[in-house]
């Protein structure tokens, strides 16, 4: 369908630019800004998860629990529908 429209426009006007709309510039800028904000949000989100993992690892090390025990406790709490924020043995994977 698009190739028919393009070919008809080129036949009628002989100009490719007749297909483009110069008012699309603000929309393109807006989409670029939204994409940049999305990228920034993803980087911040990853940083937050990494900080949470380090904080939880530090607390677990201070308590003297082994890595295997942490994983077991994390699984047990996960099986009873404990959220990631409430489960001190939960680790975010990257």
N, CA, C and O atoms as CSV, one atom per row, in Angstrom:
chain,resi,resn,atom,element,x,y,z
A,1,UNK,N,N,0.820,-1.188,0.000
A,1,UNK,CA,C,0.000,0.000,0.000
A,1,UNK,C,C,0.863,1.250,0.000
A,1,UNK,O,O,0.597,2.201,-0.735
A,2,UNK,N,N,1.906,1.240,0.837
A,2,UNK,CA,C,2.770,2.412,0.930
A,2,UNK,C,C,3.487,2.675,-0.388
A,2,UNK,O,O,3.627,3.827,-0.799
A,3,UNK,N,N,3.944,1.613,-1.055
A,3,UNK,CA,C,4.659,1.826,-2.313
A,3,UNK,C,C,3.746,2.411,-3.387
A,3,UNK,O,O,4.214,3.132,-4.268
A,4,UNK,N,N,2.458,2.110,-3.324
A,4,UNK,CA,C,1.499,2.688,-4.273
A,4,UNK,C,C,1.366,4.185,-4.008
A,4,UNK,O,O,1.355,4.989,-4.940
A,5,UNK,N,N,1.266,4.550,-2.738
A,5,UNK,CA,C,1.149,5.969,-2.383
A,5,UNK,C,C,2.410,6.721,-2.783
A,5,UNK,O,O,2.335,7.822,-3.328
A,6,UNK,N,N,3.561,6.132,-2.514
A,6,UNK,CA,C,4.823,6.773,-2.865
A,6,UNK,C,C,4.932,6.944,-4.370
A,6,UNK,O,O,5.282,8.022,-4.849
A,7,UNK,N,N,4.639,5.901,-5.111
A,7,UNK,CA,C,4.759,5.997,-6.561
A,7,UNK,C,C,3.766,6.991,-7.141
A,7,UNK,O,O,4.103,7.708,-8.082
A,8,UNK,N,N,2.542,7.055,-6.602
A,8,UNK,CA,C,1.564,8.021,-7.094
A,8,UNK,C,C,2.010,9.448,-6.787
A,8,UNK,O,O,1.842,10.343,-7.615
A,9,UNK,N,N,2.564,9.658,-5.627
A,9,UNK,CA,C,3.022,10.987,-5.254
A,9,UNK,C,C,4.186,11.417,-6.135
A,9,UNK,O,O,4.265,12.575,-6.544
A,10,UNK,N,N,5.085,10.492,-6.426
A,10,UNK,CA,C,6.215,10.822,-7.275
A,10,UNK,C,C,5.764,11.083,-8.706
A,10,UNK,O,O,6.339,11.926,-9.394
A,11,UNK,N,N,4.745,10.370,-9.157
A,11,UNK,CA,C,4.235,10.590,-10.508
A,11,UNK,C,C,3.538,11.944,-10.590
A,11,UNK,O,O,3.748,12.701,-11.538
A,12,UNK,N,N,2.713,12.243,-9.599
A,12,UNK,CA,C,1.934,13.482,-9.631
A,12,UNK,C,C,2.827,14.698,-9.408
A,12,UNK,O,O,2.742,15.670,-10.157
A,13,UNK,N,N,3.674,14.655,-8.397
A,13,UNK,CA,C,4.450,15.845,-8.053
A,13,UNK,C,C,5.882,15.778,-8.549
A,13,UNK,O,O,6.510,16.809,-8.792
A,14,UNK,N,N,6.394,14.577,-8.698
A,14,UNK,CA,C,7.781,14.433,-9.094
A,14,UNK,C,C,8.743,14.794,-7.969
A,14,UNK,O,O,9.936,14.989,-8.201
A,15,UNK,N,N,8.220,14.880,-6.757
A,15,UNK,CA,C,9.052,15.324,-5.640
A,15,UNK,C,C,8.843,14.386,-4.441
A,15,UNK,O,O,7.719,14.202,-3.975
A,16,UNK,N,N,9.918,13.810,-3.962
A,16,UNK,CA,C,9.848,12.940,-2.788
A,16,UNK,C,C,9.424,13.734,-1.563
A,16,UNK,O,O,8.723,13.202,-0.702
A,17,UNK,N,N,9.829,14.977,-1.465
A,17,UNK,CA,C,9.556,15.775,-0.275
A,17,UNK,C,C,8.080,16.085,-0.115
A,17,UNK,O,O,7.657,16.534,0.950
A,18,UNK,N,N,7.289,15.855,-1.154
A,18,UNK,CA,C,5.841,16.047,-1.022
A,18,UNK,C,C,5.249,15.024,-0.069
A,18,UNK,O,O,4.165,15.231,0.477
A,19,UNK,N,N,5.970,13.903,0.135
A,19,UNK,CA,C,5.494,12.873,1.058
A,19,UNK,C,C,5.783,13.221,2.510
A,19,UNK,O,O,5.100,12.731,3.410
A,20,UNK,N,N,6.782,14.058,2.751
A,20,UNK,CA,C,7.177,14.354,4.126
A,20,UNK,C,C,6.420,15.559,4.643
A,20,UNK,O,O,5.988,16.428,3.885
A,21,UNK,N,N,6.274,15.584,5.941
A,21,UNK,CA,C,5.575,16.688,6.583
A,21,UNK,C,C,6.560,17.368,7.514
A,21,UNK,O,O,7.067,16.739,8.443
A,22,UNK,N,N,6.834,18.615,7.285
A,22,UNK,CA,C,7.817,19.328,8.102
A,22,UNK,C,C,7.311,19.563,9.518
A,22,UNK,O,O,8.101,19.928,10.388
A,23,UNK,N,N,6.032,19.369,9.778
A,23,UNK,CA,C,5.520,19.538,11.136
A,23,UNK,C,C,5.809,18.319,12.004
A,23,UNK,O,O,5.440,18.303,13.178
A,24,UNK,N,N,6.460,17.302,11.453
A,24,UNK,CA,C,6.801,16.111,12.234
A,24,UNK,C,C,8.040,16.338,13.095
A,24,UNK,O,O,8.379,15.483,13.913
A,25,UNK,N,N,8.713,17.451,12.932
A,25,UNK,CA,C,9.930,17.727,13.695
A,25,UNK,C,C,9.660,17.762,15.200
A,25,UNK,O,O,10.412,17.123,15.936
A,26,UNK,N,N,8.644,18.459,15.708
A,26,UNK,CA,C,8.392,18.435,17.155
A,26,UNK,C,C,8.098,17.029,17.676
A,26,UNK,O,O,8.509,16.676,18.782
A,27,UNK,N,N,7.400,16.243,16.895
A,27,UNK,CA,C,7.121,14.868,17.308
A,27,UNK,C,C,8.380,14.026,17.365
A,27,UNK,O,O,8.538,13.200,18.263
A,28,UNK,N,N,9.276,14.231,16.412
A,28,UNK,CA,C,10.553,13.510,16.404
A,28,UNK,C,C,11.403,13.924,17.593
A,28,UNK,O,O,12.031,13.080,18.233
A,29,UNK,N,N,11.427,15.208,17.890
A,29,UNK,CA,C,12.175,15.693,19.052
A,29,UNK,C,C,11.573,15.113,20.336
A,29,UNK,O,O,12.302,14.667,21.222
A,30,UNK,N,N,10.260,15.120,20.430
A,30,UNK,CA,C,9.586,14.560,21.607
A,30,UNK,C,C,9.880,13.081,21.788
A,30,UNK,O,O,10.100,12.622,22.909
A,31,UNK,N,N,9.885,12.334,20.693
A,31,UNK,CA,C,10.190,10.905,20.774
A,31,UNK,C,C,11.635,10.686,21.198
A,31,UNK,O,O,11.924,9.770,21.967
A,32,UNK,N,N,12.543,11.520,20.703
A,32,UNK,CA,C,13.942,11.410,21.102
A,32,UNK,C,C,14.147,11.721,22.579
A,32,UNK,O,O,14.920,11.048,23.261
A,33,UNK,N,N,13.450,12.744,23.069
A,33,UNK,CA,C,13.536,13.090,24.493
A,33,UNK,C,C,12.971,11.963,25.348
A,33,UNK,O,O,13.550,11.611,26.375
A,34,UNK,N,N,11.841,11.396,24.926
A,34,UNK,CA,C,11.247,10.282,25.677
A,34,UNK,C,C,12.187,9.081,25.692
A,34,UNK,O,O,12.314,8.413,26.719
A,35,UNK,N,N,12.838,8.799,24.585
A,35,UNK,CA,C,13.784,7.686,24.526
A,35,UNK,C,C,14.971,7.941,25.454
A,35,UNK,O,O,15.437,7.030,26.138
A,36,UNK,N,N,15.458,9.181,25.474
A,36,UNK,CA,C,16.557,9.524,26.371
A,36,UNK,C,C,16.163,9.385,27.835
A,36,UNK,O,O,16.940,8.880,28.644
A,37,UNK,N,N,14.960,9.831,28.177
A,37,UNK,CA,C,14.475,9.695,29.558
A,37,UNK,C,C,14.301,8.233,29.939
A,37,UNK,O,O,14.588,7.843,31.070
A,38,UNK,N,N,13.832,7.429,28.996
A,38,UNK,CA,C,13.685,5.994,29.252
A,38,UNK,C,C,15.042,5.360,29.537
A,38,UNK,O,O,15.175,4.560,30.463
A,39,UNK,N,N,16.042,5.715,28.746
A,39,UNK,CA,C,17.390,5.191,28.959
A,39,UNK,C,C,17.905,5.598,30.337
A,39,UNK,O,O,18.467,4.777,31.063
A,40,UNK,N,N,17.711,6.864,30.693
A,40,UNK,CA,C,18.151,7.350,32.001
A,40,UNK,C,C,17.445,6.617,33.134
A,40,UNK,O,O,18.074,6.261,34.130
A,41,UNK,N,N,16.150,6.390,32.990
A,41,UNK,CA,C,15.393,5.675,34.004
A,41,UNK,C,C,15.901,4.239,34.172
A,41,UNK,O,O,16.001,3.746,35.295
A,42,UNK,N,N,16.216,3.578,33.080
A,42,UNK,CA,C,16.719,2.209,33.142
A,42,UNK,C,C,18.075,2.171,33.858
A,42,UNK,O,O,18.333,1.267,34.652
A,43,UNK,N,N,18.937,3.152,33.576
A,43,UNK,CA,C,20.252,3.207,34.234
A,43,UNK,C,C,20.077,3.440,35.736
A,43,UNK,O,O,20.740,2.792,36.546
A,44,UNK,N,N,19.191,4.361,36.108
A,44,UNK,CA,C,18.948,4.641,37.525
A,44,UNK,C,C,18.349,3.421,38.216
A,44,UNK,O,O,18.726,3.087,39.339
A,45,UNK,N,N,17.420,2.761,37.540
A,45,UNK,CA,C,16.776,1.573,38.096
A,45,UNK,C,C,17.802,0.466,38.348
A,45,UNK,O,O,17.778,-0.189,39.390
A,46,UNK,N,N,18.691,0.269,37.392
A,46,UNK,CA,C,19.735,-0.751,37.560
A,46,UNK,C,C,20.653,-0.386,38.731
A,46,UNK,O,O,21.030,-1.247,39.527
A,47,UNK,N,N,21.003,0.886,38.825
A,47,UNK,CA,C,21.836,1.341,39.933
A,47,UNK,C,C,21.172,1.109,41.275
A,47,UNK,O,O,21.834,0.727,42.241
A,48,UNK,N,N,19.867,1.337,41.343
A,48,UNK,CA,C,19.122,1.098,42.588
A,48,UNK,C,C,19.156,-0.385,42.963
A,48,UNK,O,O,19.362,-0.728,44.127
A,49,UNK,N,N,18.954,-1.255,41.985
A,49,UNK,CA,C,18.984,-2.694,42.257
A,49,UNK,C,C,20.377,-3.146,42.696
A,49,UNK,O,O,20.505,-3.988,43.585
A,50,UNK,N,N,21.406,-2.595,42.082
A,50,UNK,CA,C,22.767,-2.949,42.480
A,50,UNK,C,C,23.038,-2.481,43.913
A,50,UNK,O,O,23.671,-3.196,44.689
A,51,UNK,N,N,22.566,-1.298,44.259
A,51,UNK,CA,C,22.725,-0.785,45.615
A,51,UNK,C,C,21.990,-1.672,46.617
A,51,UNK,O,O,22.522,-1.971,47.687
A,52,UNK,N,N,20.762,-2.096,46.275
A,52,UNK,CA,C,20.001,-2.987,47.154
A,52,UNK,C,C,20.733,-4.306,47.366
A,52,UNK,O,O,20.800,-4.803,48.490
A,53,UNK,N,N,21.283,-4.878,46.295
A,53,UNK,CA,C,22.030,-6.136,46.424
A,53,UNK,C,C,23.244,-5.978,47.336
A,53,UNK,O,O,23.491,-6.821,48.199
A,54,UNK,N,N,24.005,-4.891,47.144
A,54,UNK,CA,C,25.178,-4.664,48.000
A,54,UNK,C,C,24.767,-4.484,49.464
A,54,UNK,O,O,25.413,-5.024,50.362
A,55,UNK,N,N,23.696,-3.728,49.700
A,55,UNK,CA,C,23.216,-3.492,51.057
A,55,UNK,C,C,22.779,-4.802,51.711
A,55,UNK,O,O,23.109,-5.057,52.869
A,56,UNK,N,N,22.046,-5.625,50.980
A,56,UNK,CA,C,21.571,-6.907,51.519
A,56,UNK,C,C,22.726,-7.881,51.735
A,56,UNK,O,O,22.732,-8.633,52.709
A,57,UNK,N,N,23.705,-7.870,50.827
A,57,UNK,CA,C,24.887,-8.725,51.006
A,57,UNK,C,C,25.660,-8.321,52.255
A,57,UNK,O,O,26.138,-9.178,52.997
A,58,UNK,N,N,25.781,-7.024,52.484
A,58,UNK,CA,C,26.493,-6.539,53.666
A,58,UNK,C,C,25.783,-6.969,54.949
A,58,UNK,O,O,26.422,-7.419,55.900
A,59,UNK,N,N,24.451,-6.827,54.968
A,59,UNK,CA,C,23.687,-7.246,56.153
A,59,UNK,C,C,23.792,-8.755,56.373
A,59,UNK,O,O,23.898,-9.207,57.513
A,60,UNK,N,N,23.762,-9.530,55.303
A,60,UNK,CA,C,23.859,-10.982,55.433
A,60,UNK,C,C,25.250,-11.384,55.935
A,60,UNK,O,O,25.379,-12.314,56.731
A,61,UNK,N,N,26.281,-10.687,55.472
A,61,UNK,CA,C,27.636,-10.984,55.919
A,61,UNK,C,C,27.785,-10.673,57.410
A,61,UNK,O,O,28.442,-11.409,58.145
A,62,UNK,N,N,27.170,-9.577,57.841
A,62,UNK,CA,C,27.233,-9.208,59.252
A,62,UNK,C,C,26.497,-10.203,60.143
A,62,UNK,O,O,26.880,-10.422,61.292
A,63,UNK,N,N,25.428,-10.808,59.600
A,63,UNK,CA,C,24.657,-11.761,60.402
A,63,UNK,C,C,25.315,-13.141,60.460
A,63,UNK,O,O,24.962,-13.957,61.311
A,64,UNK,N,N,26.262,-13.406,59.569
A,64,UNK,CA,C,26.986,-14.676,59.598
A,64,UNK,C,C,26.277,-15.818,58.890
A,64,UNK,O,O,26.653,-16.974,59.079
A,65,UNK,N,N,25.273,-15.536,58.089
A,65,UNK,CA,C,24.548,-16.575,57.348
A,65,UNK,C,C,25.349,-16.947,56.104
A,65,UNK,O,O,25.871,-16.071,55.415
A,66,UNK,N,N,25.446,-18.241,55.814
A,66,UNK,CA,C,26.160,-18.691,54.620
A,66,UNK,C,C,25.353,-18.366,53.367
A,66,UNK,O,O,24.151,-18.107,53.433
A,67,UNK,N,N,26.033,-18.385,52.237
A,67,UNK,CA,C,25.382,-18.094,50.953
A,67,UNK,C,C,24.268,-19.110,50.660
A,67,UNK,O,O,23.196,-18.744,50.178
A,68,UNK,N,N,24.533,-20.375,50.955
A,68,UNK,CA,C,23.525,-21.419,50.712
A,68,UNK,C,C,22.295,-21.209,51.606
A,68,UNK,O,O,21.159,-21.405,51.175
A,69,UNK,N,N,22.543,-20.812,52.846
A,69,UNK,CA,C,21.441,-20.554,53.776
A,69,UNK,C,C,20.621,-19.348,53.319
A,69,UNK,O,O,19.396,-19.342,53.440
A,70,UNK,N,N,21.297,-18.336,52.797
A,70,UNK,CA,C,20.583,-17.166,52.266
A,70,UNK,C,C,19.668,-17.565,51.117
A,70,UNK,O,O,18.513,-17.143,51.058
A,71,UNK,N,N,20.187,-18.377,50.210
A,71,UNK,CA,C,19.388,-18.808,49.060
A,71,UNK,C,C,18.195,-19.640,49.513
A,71,UNK,O,O,17.091,-19.482,48.992
A,72,UNK,N,N,18.416,-20.526,50.483
A,72,UNK,CA,C,17.321,-21.361,50.982
A,72,UNK,C,C,16.238,-20.507,51.649
A,72,UNK,O,O,15.047,-20.682,51.392
A,73,UNK,N,N,16.671,-19.589,52.504
A,73,UNK,CA,C,15.703,-18.704,53.176
A,73,UNK,C,C,14.972,-17.821,52.161
A,73,UNK,O,O,13.773,-17.575,52.294
A,74,UNK,N,N,15.692,-17.355,51.164
A,74,UNK,CA,C,15.069,-16.541,50.125
A,74,UNK,C,C,14.012,-17.313,49.356
A,74,UNK,O,O,12.942,-16.779,49.063
A,75,UNK,N,N,14.306,-18.578,49.024
A,75,UNK,CA,C,13.326,-19.427,48.326
A,75,UNK,C,C,12.108,-19.686,49.198
A,75,UNK,O,O,10.972,-19.620,48.730
A,76,UNK,N,N,12.357,-19.984,50.489
A,76,UNK,CA,C,11.233,-20.264,51.395
A,76,UNK,C,C,10.323,-19.050,51.541
A,76,UNK,O,O,9.100,-19.182,51.506
A,77,UNK,N,N,10.906,-17.889,51.701
A,77,UNK,CA,C,10.095,-16.679,51.811
A,77,UNK,C,C,9.383,-16.368,50.491
A,77,UNK,O,O,8.258,-15.867,50.491
A,78,UNK,N,N,10.035,-16.664,49.380
A,78,UNK,CA,C,9.407,-16.454,48.075
A,78,UNK,C,C,8.221,-17.372,47.852
A,78,UNK,O,O,7.247,-16.986,47.206
A,79,UNK,N,N,8.296,-18.589,48.384
A,79,UNK,CA,C,7.199,-19.551,48.220
A,79,UNK,C,C,5.949,-19.146,48.990
A,79,UNK,O,O,4.844,-19.576,48.659
A,80,UNK,N,N,6.124,-18.323,50.012
A,80,UNK,CA,C,4.937,-17.875,50.755
A,80,UNK,C,C,4.539,-16.453,50.331
A,80,UNK,O,O,3.903,-15.720,51.087
A,81,UNK,N,N,4.929,-16.086,49.104
A,81,UNK,CA,C,4.551,-14.821,48.469
A,81,UNK,C,C,5.039,-13.583,49.212
A,81,UNK,O,O,4.318,-12.591,49.316
A,82,UNK,N,N,6.256,-13.643,49.724
A,82,UNK,CA,C,6.876,-12.460,50.298
A,82,UNK,C,C,7.435,-11.623,49.155
A,82,UNK,O,O,8.080,-12.160,48.255
A,83,UNK,N,N,7.200,-10.330,49.178
A,83,UNK,CA,C,7.672,-9.469,48.092
A,83,UNK,C,C,9.180,-9.298,48.155
A,83,UNK,O,O,9.810,-9.597,49.170
A,84,UNK,N,N,9.742,-8.823,47.077
A,84,UNK,CA,C,11.185,-8.613,47.036
A,84,UNK,C,C,11.630,-7.567,48.056
A,84,UNK,O,O,12.745,-7.651,48.571
A,85,UNK,N,N,10.788,-6.593,48.355
A,85,UNK,CA,C,11.156,-5.565,49.327
A,85,UNK,C,C,11.117,-6.111,50.759
A,85,UNK,O,O,11.894,-5.671,51.606
A,86,UNK,N,N,10.241,-7.043,51.031
A,86,UNK,CA,C,10.098,-7.590,52.381
A,86,UNK,C,C,11.021,-8.781,52.636
A,86,UNK,O,O,11.242,-9.154,53.788
A,87,UNK,N,N,11.552,-9.371,51.588
A,87,UNK,CA,C,12.408,-10.548,51.717
A,87,UNK,C,C,13.871,-10.105,51.781
A,87,UNK,O,O,14.433,-9.706,50.761
A,88,UNK,N,N,14.496,-10.167,52.954
A,88,UNK,CA,C,15.884,-9.700,53.060
A,88,UNK,C,C,16.889,-10.603,52.352
A,88,UNK,O,O,18.045,-10.217,52.185
A,89,UNK,N,N,16.479,-11.781,51.940
A,89,UNK,CA,C,17.377,-12.724,51.274
A,89,UNK,C,C,17.197,-12.731,49.764
A,89,UNK,O,O,17.854,-13.504,49.066
A,90,UNK,N,N,16.323,-11.888,49.255
A,90,UNK,CA,C,16.093,-11.799,47.821
A,90,UNK,C,C,17.224,-10.989,47.180
A,90,UNK,O,O,17.659,-9.976,47.728
A,91,UNK,N,N,17.693,-11.442,46.020
A,91,UNK,CA,C,18.711,-10.700,45.263
A,91,UNK,C,C,18.182,-10.472,43.856
A,91,UNK,O,O,17.607,-11.368,43.239
A,92,UNK,N,N,18.386,-9.256,43.359
A,92,UNK,CA,C,18.024,-8.925,41.987
A,92,UNK,C,C,19.098,-9.478,41.063
A,92,UNK,O,O,20.288,-9.354,41.353
A,93,UNK,N,N,18.695,-10.080,39.965
A,93,UNK,CA,C,19.667,-10.586,38.984
A,93,UNK,C,C,19.893,-9.536,37.916
A,93,UNK,O,O,18.974,-8.816,37.529
A,94,UNK,N,N,21.109,-9.459,37.451
A,94,UNK,CA,C,21.457,-8.453,36.432
A,94,UNK,C,C,21.881,-9.149,35.163
A,94,UNK,O,O,22.215,-8.490,34.179
